Amino acid sequence: MDVVDEIRNFAARYRRRLRAPLRGIKMTDPDEATRSVDNALLLLNAVDTGIGVEAGNVVDVLRTAIRLLSADLPEDDRLRGYASMGLCQAYFLMSTYVATDDMDHLDRAVEAGRTALTLLAGDPDGRRLVFSKLGNALIGRYLKNKDDRDISDAMTMLGSNARAIFSDQPLALLQLSAAHEARYDLTFLVEDLVTAHALTGRALEAHHPGSAMSRDRLLANVAVLKTKLFAETGQLNELDQALDLFSESMRGLPEFHVDRAQLCSMMAGCRHLMYLHTGVLSDLDAAVDFHEQALRSYPPGHPGIVGALINLATSCQTKLGRVEDEALEKSTFELINRALRSAAGDERSAALNLGGLMLKKRFIQNQRSGDIDDAIKAFRSAVGAATSGERRAVGLHNEATALLTRYQSSTSREDLLAASRAAVKSMESSKPDHPDTAQRIARVAECLHEWLALSDRRGIREMLHDLVDRLHRCASAAPMHQVRTRQQLALLAAGLGEHRIAVTLLDEAIELLPGVAPRESDWPDQEHRFGGHHDLVSEAVAAHCAAGDAAGAVRAVQRGRALLLAGVMNERGDPGGLDLLEHRHPALAQQFRDRSAVLRGGTTGSARTRRRWRDEYDEVVNRIREVPGHENFLRFEDEWPELAADEAVVLVNSATYRGDAIVLTAGAPPRVVALPDLHHDETTLCAFGIRLVTTGEDDDLTAQLPLSRVLDWLWTTVAEPLLPHLPAVALPRVWWLPLGLMGMLPIHAAAPEGRPGLLEAVVSSYTPTLSALATKTSPTGHHAQLVVAVAGAGDLSDLPRSTRYALELHASTPGLAPLVDGDATPGRVLAALPAAGRVHFACHAEVDLTIPSRSGLRLADGARLPLTDIVDLHLPHADFAYLSACDTAAAGLRHSDTAITTASVFQLAGFAGVVASSWPLKDVPAARAAAAFYRYLDDRTYAEALRLACVELRDRYPDKPEIWAALMHSGR
């Protein structure tokens, strides 16, 4: 049985479903020519609807239809007209299923369609069918040749169909929508996108069982348009709805249905876009999965395979920015090479861009010059292969980025000049409000900043103003790129002395920062996103200080630092404010508690579910703020601590162009103290160096940069200049709030080599935020003590001295039953903590400086007590925690301003004060430090007791500051 017989049998079974598209063709004529046209149109309808034709047979079916329709036909205008209409449809479908570099199929489709219109001049119903087929062909050709006449003709024809009243109104509306969508894709006129969305919505409402367009396809079209609307508006609910529509359209679709591959690809693109805006890694994983399904669903030789390879490689390449995976890297290169074997035009450009990005990443990892050279060649080839202006702009942007990367190694002015030219061309060829324009503005600003470093200021000031104007016209960019571009422009402005411009840009960036990592994403996802802007707050503080605005600098710290911790504080609520609300409006207070409980326990829900919970929580908070007297409910960023006359809070900042401290004292506005010798490059060296030195990772560096020299540098550049600005009393109480890289340095132990330093001058504590000091003003006085002691944790070294002292501590100050070794399981520790006022841990810690929230304490049998479990606790009696465990106060480079450490999480859980270690501390000195601390505690504050313990350790180990400088106190 040949294909024609198969489709004839198929048609007999499905004729009722197919009759609408064939209305007007009388099947009673026995002539063979009429039967041939009849069979051909049935074949085309089968392909168009996906009924009865597997994807692998489509091209053979289309060729059969073309053969039948091209046969000699009688001199019958109506019959020939329908045959020409069929050829229009057949050649258009061939253009979508057969890869070709030219437009031969589309040209033939248009020619056949126009012939059909002439032959069917007296057949209104037939002409409407031709308008439908020819309109599709004109849209397809417009997308390739960009000839406005084609899209104008298509809109005229399809608009006529949409205005007519006939049986397949949904199809007519959808096709007119497709014309507006096509014009939007090339011109980015938002009016066309809005019109297309409205037309598709009308088509969905008018859909009926007899329509040639299936409801599944209509749903998919609405989903595509909602995805594009999201790109314009940034409203995540558009993407949520698109994902729902894609899922519904795919429900029940066979694995090898002709539409399945395209739907999987569109679903994947939607999930990838969601990841780019929210940073939720599970969305990216889902995108990879759907791209793989799409690739499997295409039949061999299908032209969509190249695009599927590129799309899958794109998602894999994006994922490699989050994870180190050699197998994934290898498979991504293989996908790119497969695509390059047959890709042409914009698809080839896309594949070459991906290959260049992979090579650039490999250069950054291994510094092999051949990789970056090859990356630049790939990007230049991508520019040459591009057929659209947007694809060319992408290649130029990537070329500029790679040249800048090579310039930072080569310092060749030729590289910088070429990078600047490519960056400007990319930016100027971009539509002002295109979502990627912000990134291209940032690249131009980065090039200009490099020229500024070479003392070449020609025209840069004028370009700065132009770039700022351009940035404010591209509101559709993702928050991540909005923030990064403002930061890059602000850095350029600061270098030019345009401090007010820098302040405006950086304040805008901080306001946008929460959107970089939406609250529905989990902690690791948020840490990754915020970590990409780790120096934003430091640069904002520097800009405000340069402009003489100390209060503005403090506000920038309050709004831009420790956003994750601030989010948890908001979820938990302000006890004082809640008590007052409970008295006045108990129902509203209970609603807040209910929403907070859902948020704190809802880490396992999907990102979308968590977003809904967040919206419900925000709604309750807004209602509370409408109540008189509660306008500032949970506005912790506006709270500053109340200080006594002998107390001060000192913010210390080291930014690109200046170093400053901001001093807060009782009854006085914040004051800027310039630190002219605090240079950013030296801060970077010391921050990196102290980590390597104290962990023993680099013995050579230890010899070149001993810790004593770092402490001497801190004394000279920070401590000594600050002392005259602190309260004029013996041993003033100072809370240090170090910003950016300064958070990795032990300011409290600053001292000139061989002489007394800050340990003799002030009583030091640290605080992650000003709000942390303002929300809990004093210890609770509840002293029920819990001791947790684990001598051995799996493969880690034993801690006999630390655990022995912990048990001695329990014996001298009885409290709750101690949890020792095998009894110290995570579950038992979590159960015991709410009853404790003081807690002493003697154990190992596991610290992840890349993803701090994955850190934790190692307990019985090496089991980990994660920080996320600790922060979820409600600890009404918490007063003080001593963490005799390594690295419990350590912060990583990318996360110094997220302020997430083991110590800060204990403080957030409710402990008013915490003692922790900034780096690994050996067992014996750790035990001696704890013993000295508790011996001095008596009637002293926790901070004073630790100061005296550190002085004792320094006197015992004068040449080993890695012992006595490690311990720090945070909180009250």
N, C-alpha and C positions, 0 to 999 in steps of 0.2 A: 504493500500500500504506500503510494507516494505522499508527499506533503500535502498536496491539494486534496486527496481523498481524506487524509487525516483531519484536515481543517473543515472539510465539508461535513464529516461525521460530527466533529466538535460543534459546528454551527447548528446542526440539527438539534443537538442537545441544549444549546444555549440561545436559540434564535429569539426567544422572548426577551432575554436580557440585551440582545444586540439590535433589536429592531429599531430603536430610536435613531441611531446614527445612520441607518440605511433607509429611513423613511423617504419616499419619493422615487425609489427604484422599484419598478414593477418586475416581479420575478416570474411572470407568466409567459414572457417571450421565449420560445424554444431555441432561438438562434444561439449558436455556439459562442459568438462574440459577446452576447449579453451574459451568458453563463460565466465566461472567462472574467469579465469585469466584476460580476457578482462574487466569484470566488476570490478574486484579488482583494476586493474591499473587505471581505470577511477575514482574510489573512491579516490585513492591516489593522482591522479592528481588534483581532486577537492579540497582536503585538502591543497595540496602544493600551489595551485594558489589562494585559498580563494574564488573560484567561486562556488556559490550554496550551500556552507556549512557554517552554522552559527557556531560561536566559541563554543557554548554550545553542539553541536552535534559531534565535532571532534573526541573525544575518541571513541564514539560508531561507527562512520564510520571506524576508524582505526581497531577496533576489528573485524568488519565485513570483512574488506579487509584481515586481517591476517587469519581469518577462511577460506575464499575462497582460499587463496594462499597455505594454509597448507593441503588442501585436497589431497587425492591420485590422482596422475596424470598418464597418460599413459607414457610408456617408450619412451619419446620424449625429447631428450636433449635440443632442442631449446625451447620447451614449458616449460620444467622444469627450464631452465635457466632464462627465463623471469619471472617465478613465484618466483624464488630465488631472482632475482633483486627486484621484488616487495616487498618481505619480508624484504630485506635490507632497502628499503625506508620506509616501514611501521614501522619497529622497531626503525629506527632513528627518525621518526616523533613522535613515542610514547615516546621516551626519552625526547623530548622537551615539551610534553603536559602532562606527568604524573610524579608527584614528586616521586622520589625514592632515597634511600641512596646508592644503589649499581649501577653497570654499566651493569646489566643484559640485558637491551634493546640494549645498544650499542654493547655489545659483540655478541648478536644474530644478530644484523645488519651486523657487520663485517663478521661473519661466513657465513651468507647467501650471502653476496656480493662476498666473495671468491669462494663459491660454484658456483655462477652464472658465474664467470669468467671461471671456469673450463668447465662448461657445454656449454658455448658459445665460445669455443676456435676457432671455424671456422666461427664466425659471427662478422666481424669488427664493423659493426654498432651497434650490440647488446653490444659488449664489451665497446664501447664508452659510451653507456647509463649506463652500470654497473660502469664504472670508475666514472661517475658523482655521482651516488648514494653512492657507496662505499667510494668515496673521502669525502663526507659529513660525513659519519659515522666515518671514521678514524679521521677527524678533531674534531668531537665531543668527541671521546674517548681520543684523545690527550689532550684536555683541561681539562679532569678529571684525567687521569693517568700520564700525562706529559712524556709519553714514546716517545722518539725521533724517534723510528722506525715507529710509526703510522703517524707522520707528514711527514716523509720522503717518505713513501709509498704514502700518499695522494698527495704530490707534484709531484711525478713521474706520477701517473695516470692523475691528473688534468692538468699537464703540457703537457702530450701527447694529451689530448683533445684540449687544447688551441692552440697547434701547428697545429692540423688537420684543414682542411677546410671542414666544414659541416654547416648545416642550422642553428644551434643554437650556433654560436660562442660567442654571449654575455654571455650566461649562463656559457660556459666553462671558459671564462676570469674571470667572477665574482667568480666562485668556486675556481679557482687558487688564486685569490686575497684573498679569505676567508682563504685559507691555510696560506698564508704569514701573514695575520692579526692575525691568531691564534698563530703563532709562536712569533710574536711581543708581543702579550698579555702576554706571559709567559717569554720571554727572554729580551724584550725591545730593541731588535736590530732595530735601526732606519732604516737600509737598507730594512728590511722586510716591515716596514710601508710605506716607499716611493714606493717600488715595488707594494704593494697592492693598493695604491692610483693610480698609473699609470695604472695598469690593470683594475681597476674599471672605470677609465676615458675612456679607450679603449672600454670597454664593453658598456658604455653609448653611445659612438659614433657609435658603430656597431649595436645598438638595432634596431629591426624591429618588425612589428606587429605579426609575426609568432613565436616569441621567447617565450619559456615557462616562462622566467623571465620577470615580468611586469616592465615597466619603473618606476613605483612608487617605487618598491623595489630597483631598481638600484640607484635611487636618494637617497633613505634612506641610502644605503650602502656608497655612496660617502660622505654623510653628517657625518656618523659615523667616517669615516677615517679622514675627515677634523677636527672633534673634537679632535681626537687623535693627529693629526699633531699640533694643537694648543697647546696641553699639552707639546709637544716637543719644539716648536718654540716660544710660547708666542705671536704669531701674531694674533691680534684680528680679522683681516679680514678673517682668517680661520673659526672662530666661526660665523661671520656674514654670510658667505657663507653656513655654515652648517645649520644655522637657516632657510635660504631661501630654501634650498633643502628639509629639513624636512617639511616645510610648503607646498611646492609643492607636495611632495609625499603623504601628508595627504588629499590634496584637493579632494573632491568628494568621499572619503572613507566612507562607511556606518559606523554607530556608533558601531555596533557589529561585524564588519569585524575582521577576525582572526589576521590581522596585526595591527589593530588600537591601541590596548593596547601597543604593543611593540614600535610603532612609537611615541605614546604620551610619553612613558617612556624615549625614547631617546631624544625627544625634551626637556623634562623637565631636563634631565641631562645636556643638552647643555646650557639651561638658567641658571641652578645652577652654572655651571662652569663659565659662563660669570659673574655672581654675585661675585664669589670668586675672580675674577681678577679685577673687576671694582668697586664693592661696590654699584652698582645701585640697590636699593631696589626693583624697579619694575621688574627686572629680577628674583629676588627670588620669588616675588609674582606669576609671571608667571610659575616658576618651580613648585610651590605648586599646582597651578591650573592644569597643565598638568599631574602631578603625580596623582591627584585625578581623572582626566579623564581616565588615564591608569587603575587605580584600578577598576573603574566602568566598563571598557570594558572587563575585564577578566571574563570568565564564571566561575561558582562555581566549586571549586576543581582544577582549573588550577594551575600548579606548579609556574607560573609567579606571582601569587598573593603574595607569601611571599616576593619576591624581590620588588614588587610594594609597599607593606606595609613599607618595610625598606627604600626604596627611598623617599617615602612621609614623613616618620618620620625624615629622614635626613634633608630634606629641612625645615621642621617645626622646628627642633632643631636648625638649623642655624638661622632661623628667630627669634627665642627666644633670640638670642644674640643681636638683634637690638631692640626688643619691649618687653614690659612687658605685658603678656596676659595670665591670669590664665586659661581661657577656652582653649587656644591653648596648654598650658603646659599639661593640663589634657588629651586632645585628643591625644597628642604626646605619652604620656605614654600608652594610650590605643592601639595605633598603634603598639608600640613596643611589648606589651604583646600579641597582636594577632599574630604577626610574630613569637614570641618565641614558640607558641603552636605547630607549625609544621616545624620550620626552623631547618636545619641541616648543618653541615660543616661550610663553610665560611659565609653562610647566617646567621646561628645562631651566629657566631662570630660577624658579623656586628650588629645584633640586640642587643647583649649583650653590645657591645661598646656604642651603642646609649643610652641604659639604664644607663650605668655608667656615661656618659656625663651629662645626665639629673640629676642624683643624685648628681654629683659633683657641678653642677650649683646651685642646691637647698641648698647644704651645704654652698656655698659661700654667699647665701642670708640669711640663718637663723642660720648658725654655729651649727647645730645639728650634733654631732659626728657620730651618727648612719648612716647618709646619706653618709658621706665620707667613712666610713667603708664598707658600702654596695657597693659603687661605686668601690672601690678597688677589692672587691670580684667579681663584675661583669666583670671587666677588666681581672682579672686572669682567669675567666671562658672563656672569649672571646679568650684568648691566647690558652687555652686548646682545644677549639672547632675548631680553625682555621685549615684548610687543606692546605692553600697556605702560602708561606713565607711572602708575602706582607701583608696578613691579620693578620698574627702573629705579624709582625712588628708594625701594627697599634695598636693592643692590648697592646703590650709592651710599646709603646709610651704613650698611655693613662694611663696605670698603673703607669708609672714613673711620669706623671703629677699629678695624684691623690695623690701619695705618697708624692710628694713635697708639695702639698697643705696641707696634713695632718701634714707634718713635720713643716711647718710654724706655726701651732698651738701647736703641741706636743713637738717640739724641740727634738724629739727622734732620736738618731743617727741610730737606727735600720731602721727607716723610710727613712732617707737620704741614707743609704747604699743600701737598697732595691731599692730606686728610681734610684740611680746611676747605679746599675747593669741592671735594666730594660731598662734604657735609652741607655746604651752602646750596649746592645743586639739588641735593635730596630734599632739603627744607623748602626751597623755592618751587619745586615741582609738586609739592604736596598741597592738597586742598586745605584751606585755613582751618576748617573744623574737622579734619580727618582724625580719627582716634590715635593714629601714630605720629601726628605732626609734633606733639609735645616731645617725644623722644628725639626727633630730628633737631628740634630747637636746642635741646640739651647737648646734643653732640656738637653743634656749632659753638655753643657757649664753652664747652670743654676745650675746643681748639683755641678759642680766643683767650681762655685762661692760660693756656700753655704759651701763647705769644706774649701775654702779659708778664709771665715769669721770665721771659727773655728780654724784658724791658722795652718791648716794641708795642707802643700804645696807639699807633696810627689808626684812627677811625674806630677804635674799639668802643669808646663811650657812646658814639652815635649808634653803633650796632646793638649795644646793650639795650637802649631804649626801644629800638625796633623789635628786638627779640621779646622783650617784656610785653609789648603790644600784641605780638603774634600769639604769645602764650595765652593771653586772656581771651583770645578768639577760638581756642580749641578746647572747649569745655567737655567734649565727649571722650577725652583720654581717660584711661583707667586711673584711679586715685594714686596708685603706685607711681605712675609716670608723671602725674601732676605734681606730686611731692618732689620727686627726684629732679624734675626740670626746674622747679622754683629754687631748690637748693643749689643747683649748678649755676643758675643765673645770679643768685645771691652771693655766691663765692666770687663770681666775676665782679659784681658790684662792690663788694668789700675791697677787692684788690684795687679798684679804681677810686676808692674813698667815697663811694656813693652809699653812705651808711643808711640813709632813710629808705632808699630803694631796697637794700638788703633786708632791713627790718620788716618792711611790708611783705616782701616775698616769703621770708621765713615764718612770719606769723601766719600767713595764708597756708604755708606748708604744714604747720603744726595743727591748724584747724582741720586740714584734710587728712592728717595722719591716721585717725581712728578708722577711716574707710579703707586704708591700705590692707588691713587684716580684719574683716568684719567679725563681730563678736560670736557669730555662730560657728566659726572655725575653731578647732581645738587648739590647745596651747602650743604644741610643736609647730602647727601651721602659722599661728600668729607670731611665734618667736622668729620663724624664718623670714616672714614679711617685715616685721619691725627691725630685725637685724640688718636688713638692707639699707636702713636709714640711721645707723648707729651714731653718726656724728651730727645729726640734724639739730638736736637741742644745744650741743656745744656751739655750733655756728650761730644759732639764734641768740644765745646768751652773749656771744662776742659782738654781734651786730648791735644789740641793745646797749651794751657797755660802751661801744665806740660812739653811739649816738647820745650817750649821757643819760640813758634811761634804765636805772637800776631796777625800778619796780617792774618795768616791762620785761626785764631779764628774768626776774623771779616768776612772773606769770608764765613765761615761756617754759620754764622748768616744771611748773605745776601742771601745765596742760600737755606737755610733750614727753615727760619722763615716766617710766614705770606704768605704762598704760595697762598692762596685764594685771598688775597688782591693784591698780585703781579700779579695774573692772570687778575684781573679787570683792573689794571693799564696798562697791556699790551694791553688789548682789546681797551682801551680808546685811547692809544697812547700818545706820548710826543708832546705837542703843539709846542714847539720850533723846534723839528725835523721834524714835519709835515709841518710847515710853510716853512722850507728850501726845503723840498721835493716838496711841491706844486709849489714853484718857478722854480725848476729845472726840475721836472718830474710830471706835473699835473695829467696825466692819472694814473700813479702809485699811487699817493697820493689818488686819488678818489677811486681806487680799494681797498685801505686799509680802507678808511672810509666806503665803502659799506660792506666789510667783517666784520668790527667791528660792524656796525649797526645790521647786521644779528645776530651776536653772542650775543649782548646785549639784543636783543629782542626775542631771540630764546630759552627761558627757557622752553617752552611748547612742543618743539619737542621731538621725541623719542631719546634715548641715541645714537642710531646708526646715526640718522639724525644730531644730534649735533656733533658727531664725524666727520662726513663728513664736516660740517661747519668749525670745528677746522682745519681739514686738508687743506681746501681751504684758511683759514686765514694764516696758517703757510706757505703755498706756497707763498702768497703775501709778507709776512715778509721776507722770505728768498730771494726773488727777490729784495727787497729793500736793503737788506744787501750786495747784490752783486754790488750795485751802488757805485762808488768811493765817499768817504766822508760820507757814511751812514752805514759803517760796524758795528757800535755799536747801530744801531737803536733798541730801546726798551730793551737794555741790562741794565735794571735798577739795577740789582744786582751788577754791577761793579761801580755804582755811589756812591761816598761818598760826604757828604755835605761840602761846603766851609764854614769854620768857621773864625770868627773874633778873635782877640787876647784875648778877655775876654770871649770867649765861649768854651764850651767843650761838648762832648757827652760821656756818661759813660754807658757802658754795665755792668750789674751786674748779676753774675751767681752763682748758688749754685748747685753743682752736687754731685754724690755719694761720691767721694773721695777728693774733694777740693772745695773751694769757691774762686772766683776771680772777679776783676773788670778790664775792659779794658778801658783806657782813650784815647780819641781822642781829640787833640788840634790843633790849627793852626800851620802849618809848621813843624809838628813833626810826626814821625811814631807812630802807636798805641803802648801803653805801658801797660803791665800787672801789676796790683797791687794785690798781693796775699792778700786774706782775710782769714787768718788761723782760725779765730773763727766763720766763717760762715759755720756751719755744716748742712748737708742735713736733718738730722732728726729734728733739731730745726726749720729749714725753713718749713718743712712739717707741723709740729705742729702749727707754727704761721700762715701759710697760711690757714689751715683748721680752726684754732681757730678764726681768725679775721672774717671769714665769719659767723660763728655761733654767735659770740659776737655781731657783728654789726647788725645782723638781728633779734637778740633776740631769736634765736632758742635753746639756751642752757644757762639757767641762772646759772647753776653750773659752767660751764666753764668760764662764765663772771667773776665770783668771783675768780676763780683760775688763769685766764689769762686775766686780764684787758688790755684794749687797750693801756693804758699808759705804761704797761710793754713791750708790743710788740714794741712800738716806742722807748723805752729805749734800747731794744735789737738791733733794727735797727741802732741806733746811735752808739752803741759800736762795732758792728760787721761790719758795712758797712760805715756809714757816716764819723765817726771820722777818721778811717784809710785813707779815700780818700781825705780829705780836703787838705793835703799838696801837693797833685798831681794835684790840679785844678789850673787854672790861678790865679796868685798872684795879684788879684785886689779885691776891695771891691765889694761884691755881684756879683760874676761871673755868667754868664748865663749858666745853665747846662740842657741838655736834658738827661733824664734817659731812658735807654732802658733795662728794666729788663727782664731776660730770665726765662722761665719755671715758677716755683712756685713763683719766686720773683715778677712776674707780678701781683700777687694777694695782694701785700703788699704796703702800702703808704710810699715809701722811702722819698718823699719830706717832710714828716712831722716828720721824725726821730728826736728824742730829748731825752736827759737824763731827768729823772723824775724831774719836778719842776724847770728845767733850760732851757735857750734858746737852740735851735737846728738848724736844717737846714733852717728853715724859716727865721732865722736871718743871715744865712751864704751865701746862694745862692738864685738865682732866678730860680726856678725849672719849667721844662716842661717835657713832655713825648713824645716819638715818637714810633710808632709801628715798624718802620724799618728805616734804614739809608736812603733808597731810598725816603721815604716819606718826609724827610727834603731836599733831594737833588733836587726833582722834582718841588717843589714850594717854592722859596727862600724867599718870602716876602708877606705880606698882599697886597691885591689889592688896598686898599684905597677907595673902593666903599662902601659907608656907608648907602645906602637906607635900612631902618630897617623894619623888619617884626616881629610883636609880635603875638604869638599863645598862647592863654590862655584858659584852660579848667578847670573850678572849680570842676566839678564832672564827673566821667567817669564810668557809670554803677554802679556796686556794690562797687567801691573803695571809700575810704574816700575823703571828700571834701578838696579843697586846697584854702580856701578864701584868706589867706594872700599872697600867692605866685601869684595868679591871679590878686589880687588887685594891687600888686607892678608892675606886668607886664603892666597893663593898665596905671599906673603912669609913667612908663618908656616910653610908647608910647606918652603920653601927653607931656613929657619933650623933647622928641626927635622924632618929627613927621616923619613918613616915609610912607611905604605902609599901606593900610587899614588893621587894626588888624583883626585877625580871633579869635573870642571869642565864647566859649561854643558851641552852636548848629551850628554856622557858621564854626567851625573848623573841617570840615570833611576831611578825608584823601585826597579826590580828590581836594578840594580847596587848601589845604596846598601844595600839589605837584604842582599845577598850579601856586601858588604864589612864590615858592622858587626860580625859575630861575631869577626873577627880584631883589632879595634881595642881599644886601652886608652883612648885619648883620641880624641874626635871634635870637630871644629869645623865647624859649619854656618854659611855666609854665604848667606842666601837669603831669600825671602819665606815667610811663614806664612799659612795660611788658618784663621781662628778662627771657630767657631760657638758663641756664648755660650748659645744656646738648647739645642743638642744637642752638648755638648763633644766627644763621641767622634767626631763627624764633622769635627773639626779635623784639620789636618795641615800638612806642609811642602810648599811649591810648588817643584818641581824642574824638570828639563829640559822645555822647551816648555810650562811651566805645569802639568805633570802633578802630581797630588797624592800624597804619601806619607801615607796615613791613620794616625792614632794606633793603630787596631786592628791594623794590620800590625806596628807597632813593638812593641806589648806582647806579641805572640806570639813575639818573638825569644828565643832562648836565648843570652845574651851572657856567657860565662864570664870574659872578660878585661876587661869594661867597668869603667872607672874614673871618667872624667870627660867631660862633654859641655858644650860652649859653644854655645848656640843664639843666634847673632846674627841673629835674626828677630823680627819684631814680634809682640807679644801672646802669646808662648810661655809666659808665667806668668799670663795673664789668666784670671779666673774670672767667671762670670755670677752675677746675683743669685740665681736659683733653684738654682744648682748650686755655690755656694761651699763647702758641706759635703760634696759628693760628691768634691771635691778632684781632679777630672779636669782637668788642664791638659797642654799639651805637655811641660812640665818634669816634672810628676809621673809621666807615662807613661814618659819616658826613665829616670827614677829607678826605676820599677817594673821596667823591662826589664833593669835590672842596674847602671846607672851610679850609683856611690856619691855623686857630686856633680854638680850641674847649675847652669849660669848661664843665666838667661833674662830676658826683658823683660816687664814688666807691662802695657805699652801700646806703641803704635807709636813707633819711634825712627827718625829720619832717617838717611840713609846715612852722611854725614860724621861726626856724633857717634858713631854706632854703630861705625864703623871706629876712631875714636880711643879709644873705650872698650875695644875688644878689644885694641888695641895696648898700652894702659896696663896692662891686666890681665896679659897675658903677660910684660910687662916686669917687673912686680912679683912674678910668680909665683916664679921662682927656687927658693929653699928654703922659701918660705912656703906656708901652706895655701891652698887655693882661696878660702876665705871671706876670709882676710886680704888676699889679692891683690885681690879684688874691692873690699873696703873701701877700700884705698889708691887704686884706680883711680877709685872714686866721689868720693873727696876731691879728687883731681886734676881731675876733670871739674867738680866744684862750684866749685873755685877758678878754673877757666877760664870757666865759665858760671854765675856766682853768681846771676843773675836768671832762670835757666832750669832750675828743679828738674825739669821734665819730662824733661830729659836725664839728670841724675845720680841721680835717684830711681827711674828705671825699672828698672835692673838689680838682680837679686836672686839669691842663691845658696841652693840647697836641697840638703839631704843632708849628708854628712860632708865 
